[in-house]
Amino acid sequence: AATTSLSASMDKSMVLWTFDDNQKMYIDKARVGEIGGNTLGFYGCTFSPCGSYILGHGYEGALHLWKIEEIDDRINLIPQVINSGHFNTVEDCCWDKHSGRYLLSVSTDQTTRLHAEWKRNGITSWHEIGRPQIHGYEMKCLAFIGSNQQRFVSGADEKILRVFDSPKNFLENFARITKINVDEDIQKAQSLPEGANVPALGLSNKAIFDNNENQTTTTTTVMDDDPMTVDGLYKEGFFKAIVLNEPPFEEHLLQNTLWPEIQKLYGHGYEIIAVASNPSGSIIASSCKASKQTDAAIILWNTNTWKPILRLAIHQLTVVRMNFSNDGRYLLSVSRDRSWSLFEIDETNFQAHLYKHISSNNPYHKRIIWTCSFSHDDKYFITGARDQIIHVWRVNEKSNDDNEHPCEKKYLKLNDSVTAVTFASRLIENEKYFVVAGLDNGAVLLYTWNEQMSWQYLTLIAAP
């Protein structure tokens, strides 16, 4: 067999070379690579152990896989589906509020990624099927807005919040890949854009509408085909509506799966840290970095008008996490000042007031409180902190002197900082609450709890 070698280049191409005995030199037999996009080229490449596949890795941790097919004296390279994901710290994630059909995550790699099931021939596997936001700042937080629309809000290392709507092309491809019926969503999306594009030197995803419709767009979608004109040489829009029956390749993720940005929310003086939405999607709560009480204020936004309605200035330092109760009546916030606050929300009149809180010098949490969550029935909420302690509190029990007490018989002390904690969405055997806690070292611990039996350890999922 002829000697074959593989090379990768920063010009976005990979070349398969075979040695020609007659010419005594290597001849390129096949060439593959990315076309368009804003990425750099390939950093390296390799053959699979069986020699039937080639793998390339490039900028932003992307992997590219091709299958080698030899037909007569010709080599064909067939692109294959391969897993992809974040290449830096994941800061936040949330499930689609409409029965959890997909998962959205944000990372310091400056992207928002959408993960869902790929169903084919009785096989199911999880893949990245969309990249709604490719930003110029490190992403920090996100939240879905309501359950009757595919819309989310995200915050990054900047002072503004950005709101995104799903485009038609994504919904159609999502239905084909996951085999989930989204006809109702597609029907609602008839007036929405086909996709989105980020202009050169821009940070906002601009909507791109179907060329056949009489719509005005914020980006140039119809350009001069003459390559000698400026528009022909430097096309601003990379988006092209595509039909997908399998998870998209990296070049499609970069160019064809962006969601259009529909709104920017201005109001914070420093970089965004946390955001939350109530169950109905009518109110958004957000917070930013802060070193004094005025900057630590939580801003409540009306999603009908996209205007701020209230500033809740209770905490002294950065509010790092917020959660609305499942019935939307309460908003819980935890802060770097070692305190938590519970607000009562009047959704009808867009009002809120402080219901109860603990002070910074409370005896229960001695370090920053990182995380909080409501139980599914809204009877309890839970807090976890850097001091490695988890406490459970009653929602409706209120003291007269702001000296709130946890309701558990014994608090839970773990072996590392608690960075995430949540209740499961239902009770399990013997009327117990199911609690999952994530630690700073990457471990995930599973417990049951109720007021009578306190904490009972189930199992540990160790960090990889």
N, C-alpha and C positions, 0 to 999 in steps of 0.2 A: 504494500500500500504506500501511496505517496506520503511524504512527510508534510504534516499540516501544522501551521502555527496560527496564533490569534493575536491581534494587536488592538489596543484601544487608544483613543486620542481625545484631546480637549476640543477638537473640532466637531464633537458630537457624533463621531462615527466609530464603528468597530469593523475590522477587516479580517477575513479568513483567507490565509495564504496557503498555497500548496506548491511543493517543489517540482519544477518541470525539468525532467532529466535531459530533454533535448536542448533546452536553452540554458541549462545549468543555472537557473535562478528561480526565485520565488515569484509566483504569479498570483495576483489577488483573484480569488474565485467567487467571493461574495462579500457584500458590503451592507451593513445595517447601521441604524442610528436614529437619533431624534431629529425631527424637522420642526423648526419654529420654537416658540416658547422663550422663556427668559433664563434658562438654566445654562450652567457651564457644561463641559463635555464629560467624558467618562474618565474615571480615575484608575480603573483597573478592569481586568477581565480574566476568565478562566473557562476551561472545559469541564463538563461533568465527568465523574469517574468512568461512566460508560462511554463517553465520547459522543453521545447523541445530542447533547445540549451545550449551548454556550451561555455564560452568565456575565453580565457587565454591571458595575456599580458606578454611580455618578454622584453629582452634586445633590445635597439635601437627602442623602441616604437612600436614594432611589435604586431599586434593583430592576434589571431588564433580562428577560429569559427568552431564548429562541431555540427551536428544535431544528436540527440539521437533517434535511432530507436530500438524498442524492438520487437524481433521476438521470440515467445515462451518464453523460459527462458534465452534467450541470448540478450545482448545489443550490437548493432553496433553503432559506432560513425563515421558519414560521414562528411569529411571535406567540408567546404563551402567557397565560395569566399567572401572576406571582404575587405573593403577599407584600403589602407595604404598610407603612405606619409612620408615627412620629420618630424623629431622630434626636429629640431632646426632651427635657422634663415635661410631662403632662401636668398642667396646672388645674384643669377642671374638666368635668364631663357630665352629660345629662342625657337621659333617654327621651325619645319622642313621647310627648304626653298622650298621644293617641294610641294606647295599648303597647307602647314600647317597640315600635317596628324597627327602629334604628337607633344608633348611639352616636352622639356628637361629642367631640373632644377638642380641647384647645391646648396649645403647647408653647413653650418658649422658642420653638423652631419657627414661630411666626405664622403658623397655619391653623385653620379649623378643619377637621377631617370628619367625614361621615362614614360610619361602619355599619354594614348590614349583612344578612344572609344571602348566599348565592345558592339557589336550589336548581339542581339539574339531575335527571336520571336517578332519582332516589338518594342523591348525595346532597348534603348540606354543609357548607363551610362559610366562615366569616371573612369578609374582605372589605377593604376601603373602596367605596363605590362613588365617593364624591369628595371634593375639596372646596366647600362653599366660600372660604375666605383665605386668601394668601396675602399677608399683610407686610408692612414694613417695620412693625413693632412687635415685641414679644407679647403673646396673648396671655391673659390672666384669668378670665372668667367668661361664662356664658349661661344663658337660661332660655328655655322655650317659653313662648308667649301664648298661653291658652292651649286648648286641646282641639279646637275646631279649625285650626289653620297651621300650615307649615311655615312657622315664622320664629326666628330667634334673635336675641340681642347678645352682643359680645362686648367685652372690655379688654383693652390692651394697655401697654405701657405708655398711654397717652391720656389726655384729659376728657375725651369724648366717648360716648357709647354709640355703637353702630347697630342698626336693625336691618335684618335680611329676610327676604321672602323667597320661597322655593320657585324656580322657573318651571315652565311647562316641560321642557326637554328632560329635566331631571326626573320629574314625576313619571313621565312615560317610560324612561329607562329603568327607574326603580321598580315599576310594576313588572317589567319583562325579566329583570334579574332575580328579584325576590319571589315572584309569583304571588305577590300580595295585591289584592284588589284596591286600587286607589282611584277608581272612577269618579267618586265624589270629589276628591281633591282636584283631579284633572278638570272636572266640570267647573269648579270654582276658579281654576287657573286660566280659563280661556282668555281673560283680558290681561293676563300677566305676560311678562317678557319670555322669549324663548330661552335666554341665557344672559350672561354678563361678561364683561371684559374690564380689565384694569388698564387705563390709559398709561402711556409712557410717563414716568416720573410721578404717577398718581398713587393714591392709597384707597380710593373709593371704587367699588365695583359698579360700573355703569351698565344700565339695562340695555339689552339688545332685543328688539322686537322682530317678529317674522317679517321678512321683506315683502311678503305678499299682502300684508295688512297695511292699511293707511294709518300708520302710527308714526309719531315723531320720536326720535331717539336722541340720547345724549352723546352717543358715539357714532362715528361714521361707519355705516354698515354697507353702503353701496359706494364703491370706489372706482376710479378710473382704471380700466384693465391695461392701459398703455404703460409698460414697464419703464418708459423714459420720463414719466411725470413723477412729481414728488409723491402723490398719493399711491402711485403704482409701486414705487421703490420702497416707501416706508409706510406700510399698512399699520394702522393703529389697532385694528381689531383682529384677534386671533381666533375668536369663537366661531365654531361651526356646529350647527345642530347635527348630532349623530344618533344613529339607532344602535343601541347596545343590547345584546343578549347575554353578556358575560361582564364581569367587572372590568372597568376601563384600564388601559395601560397608562403609564406615567405621563406620557405626552397629552393624553386626553384629560387626565386629572388636572394638569396644569392649565389647560386652555379651555376646556369645554364643560367643566362641572362647577364653575363659580356661580354663586347666588347673587342676584342684584341687591344692592343696598338701597333701602327705601327711606331711611331716616338717620340723621345724626342728632344726638342729644347732648347739649352743652349745659354745664352747670357746675361741674367740679373744678377746683383750683389745682388739683394734683392728679397723678396717675390713678386710673381706675384699679380697684382691688377686688370688689365683689359685686354681684348683681343677682337679683332674684325676681321672680314673677309670681303673682297670685294665681290660683287654679283657673280662674275665669279668663285671665290674660288682660284684665282691665287696668291693673296697676303694676308698675315695675319699681323695685327698690334698688338703689345703687349706693356705693361708698367708694372713697378714694384714700390714698395715703394721707396720713395726718399726724401732726405733732401737737395740736391744740384742739380744743373742743369745737371751735367754729368750723375747722376743716374736716373734723370727724363726723359731721352731720350726715345722716342718711337722707337722700333725696328720694321722694316718691313722685312717680311720673304717671300722668294719665295717658294711656295708649290710644285713646280716641283723638286727643288733640296733640299728643307728643309734647306736652308742656309740663313743667314741674308744678306739683300741687302743694307739697309740704317739705319742710326741712326739719328733721328730727335730730336735734343737737343734744344728746344725752352723754355719749361716750367722750372720754378725754383723748384717746388715741385711736389709731386706725381700726375701723370695723372690718374684720377679716372674713366673716361669713354671715349670711342671712338666710332665713328660711321662713316661708309662709306656712301656716297650718293647712291641713288638708281641706278644711271647710272655708279657708280664706279669712277667718275672723281675727287671726293673730299674725304678727310678724315678730320673729325672734332674731336677735343680733348678738354676736359675740365679738370681743375686741382685744386688742393688744394690752389694754389697761386692766385685764384680768376680770372684767365684769361682763355680765349679760343683761340684756333688756328685752322685755316682752311688751309689745305694743298691741293695743286693740284697734282693729281697722274697721271703719265704716265705709264699705265699698260703695254703697248707694250714693252717699254724699261726699265721697272722696275726702274723708276726715280720718285722723288717727290721734291717739293719745297714749301716753305711757301707762301701762297696766301695772307692771311691777318690774323691779330690777334688783341686782345685788351690786354693791359698791366695789371699788377697786381694792379696798383693804379687807375683803371678805375672807373668812377662814377656810374656804373650801378649795379654791383654786389659787395657787401661789405663783403661777406663771401664765403666759399668754394662753387664752382659750382659743384653740384653733378651729373647732368644729361644733356643730349642733344639729339636732334633728327632732322632728315631732313623731310621736307614735301614730299609727294609722288611724286610731280613734280619737286623736287629739286630747287624750287624758293626761299624757306625760310628754315631757321633752327631755333630751339628753345633751350633755356637754362633755367635751373632751379637751384636754389641755397638754401643754408642754411638760407639766409636772407629772405626767404619766397616769393621771387620775381621770376616771369617768364618773360623773354624777347624774342621777335621775331626779327630775323635779316634777311636781304636779302643776298642771296648767292653771286650774281654777282655785288653787289654794293661795291665799294672799295674806301677808302679815301687815300690821299697821305701821311698822317702823322701818320698812324696807330691809328688814333682816330676815331674808328668805332662807328656808332650810331645805336641803334635799330630802326626798321621801324614802330613799332606800335604807334598809337596816345597816348595810355596810357598803361603803363605796368600793369601786373596782380599781385596784392598783396594778398597772402593767409594767413591763420592763423597758419601755421606751416611750418617747413622746407620742401622744395620740393626735394624729393629723386628720383623721376622718372617722366618723361614726354615724350609724343610721339604724333605724328600726325597719324590720321587714313589713310588708304591706298587709299582714294578717297574723293572728295568733296561731301558735302551734299547740301541741298536746298539753293538756292540763292548764289551759288558759295562760300560757307563757308567751311573753314577747320575745321575738327572735332579734338579736342585736349583732351587728357586724362592726368591728373596729379595725381601722388601718393604722399601722404604726410608721414612724419615721424611717425605720430600717427596712420597710417594704413588706413586713409580715402582715397577714390578715387573720384576725381571731374571731371565732364564732362563739357566742354565748346565748343563754336564755336568761330571762329575768322576769320576776314579778315581785310584788311587795311582800308576799308571804314567804317565798323561798329564796329571795334575793338572787345573787348571781350563780349560774351554773355553767361551767366551762364545757364546750362541745369539742372543738378541734382547732387546729392551727394550719393555715396555709402559709408555708415559709416563703420568703423572698427567693426568687430564682438565682 
